[in-house]
Amino acid sequence: MLIPLDRSGKAFIFEFKVLNPYEDERTLEETLASARAQIEEKHYEAELISEGFAPGQIRKYGFAFQGKTCLIG
């Protein structure tokens, strides 16, 4: 997470994953979806909301890697 000192700014949640064919991930898109799902399943934004951030101030990004290739969404 990146949390701004000024609470009027935006906060960012990042989840990084590497494509793992042993976990039923065949594409970077599937790995990206897994990263985004983890952000929601683990309720990472709850800490930010408890610190006074509105849901509209929180940006969530998944990063999927396969070697030097990266997909962000």
TAPE-V645382 format. One record per residue. N is the residue number from 1. RES is the residue in one letter. SS is DSSP state (alpha for helix, beta for strand, coil for the rest). D_LAST is the distance of its C-alpha to the last C-alpha in whole Angstrom. Layout:
<<N,RES,SS,D_LAST> <N,RES,SS,D_LAST>>
This chain:
<<1,M,coil,16> <2,L,beta,17> <3,I,coil,19> <4,P,coil,21> <5,L,coil,25> <6,D,coil,25> <7,R,coil,24> <8,S,coil,24> <9,G,coil,21> <10,K,coil,17> <11,A,beta,16> <12,F,beta,13> <13,I,beta,12> <14,F,beta,10> <15,E,beta,10> <16,F,beta,11> <17,K,beta,12> <18,V,beta,14> <19,L,coil,15> <20,N,coil,18> <21,P,alpha,20> <22,Y,alpha,22> <23,E,alpha,20> <24,D,coil,20> <25,E,coil,16> <26,R,coil,17> <27,T,coil,14> <28,L,alpha,11> <29,E,alpha,9> <30,E,alpha,11> <31,T,alpha,11> <32,L,alpha,7> <33,A,alpha,9> <34,S,alpha,11> <35,A,alpha,9> <36,R,alpha,8> <37,A,alpha,12> <38,Q,alpha,13> <39,I,alpha,12> <40,E,alpha,14> <41,E,alpha,17> <42,K,coil,18> <43,H,coil,18> <44,Y,coil,16> <45,E,alpha,17> <46,A,alpha,20> <47,E,alpha,22> <48,L,alpha,20> <49,I,alpha,22> <50,S,alpha,25> <51,E,coil,25> <52,G,coil,25> <53,F,coil,21> <54,A,coil,21> <55,P,alpha,18> <56,G,alpha,17> <57,Q,alpha,17> <58,I,beta,14> <59,R,beta,11> <60,K,beta,8> <61,Y,beta,5> <62,G,beta,5> <63,F,beta,7> <64,A,beta,9> <65,F,beta,12> <66,Q,beta,15> <67,G,coil,18> <68,K,coil,17> <69,T,beta,14> <70,C,beta,10> <71,L,beta,7> <72,I,beta,4> <73,G,coil,0>>
